[in-house]
């Protein structure tokens, strides 16, 4: 049975698909642990600190790509 991703997890995997990054690269750039990010993606932990850090990095990366 396939693990279901949280809504945050779906956004993360769409971002990874769009950018070609891996979960490890995203975790590294966002300054969070890869295992913790994976746990948040699948809804196993709330990720009160992980979600804002990852969303901030994703937003910043999109803005930089849009700018040029």
Secondary structure, DSSP 8 states (H G I E B T S, - for coil): ------HHHHHHHHHHHHHT--HHHHHHHHTS-HHHHHHHHTTSS--TTHHHHHHHHHHHHHHHHHH-
